[in-house]
């Protein structure tokens, strides 16, 4: 899954919900993210300083055996390295080199929260785009070749297809709902998408149907159900509160439409 990009100067990262700019990061960081929990990703730029290969950068920082990773920018794929690091919390270091400069990222998460936050922070790190095509000058490992930047394949977005199909059948969904054929309408939508996009399409359809028939109590009940269903599972307390507030506002709007 891809997420919207957040820009830090020319650098950008795909940032999922629940991650925020880290205002407490050191000034040397060129990009930094945090969560509500003490989980951070901080990226800074450092010089090669005579390192003959990228793995030497991670060894100097106290990293364990490195392995290759790929940063998928908007238009390219950039080979780099990551390694587990020494520290009180669980840490991973990341290194990507271009023109003798290294974009060095440190992911730091307490061990008991690692599975909750590390995958999202690592996903952000591995979406690194520096605003231009990287030009590696040193190999990843001693004795290997300098890595090659490849083009990022642009594949059809399945989400676009889902949204288009849901939009095409929106009016038919409303018609079925107005005919009180709720199960048929919901089944048709969920055949296209049984996840959050389908739930949002049904929430919109029930609200549209209620506007046309504001005196249907059963219609109101179904509209309220889908208003609450139109949000994903929250990852953080802030997300949970945002989703709760969004659902409450929509339910209030539905009750304002309804006429007994």
Buried (B, 14 or more C-beta within 10 A) or exposed (E): EEBEBBEBEEBBBBBBBBBBEBEEBEEEBBBBBBBBBEBBBBBBEBEBEEBEBBBBBBBEBEBEEBEBBBBBBEEBBBBBBBBBBEEEBBBBBBBBBBEEBBBBBBBBBBEEBBEBBBEBBBBBBBBBBBEEEBEBEBBBBEEEEBBEBEEBEEEEEEEEEBBEBBEEBBEEBBBBBBEBEBEEBBEBBBEBBEEEBBBBBBBBBBBBBBEEBBEBEEBBEBBBBBBBBBBEEBBBEBBBEBBEEBBEEBBEBBEEBBEE
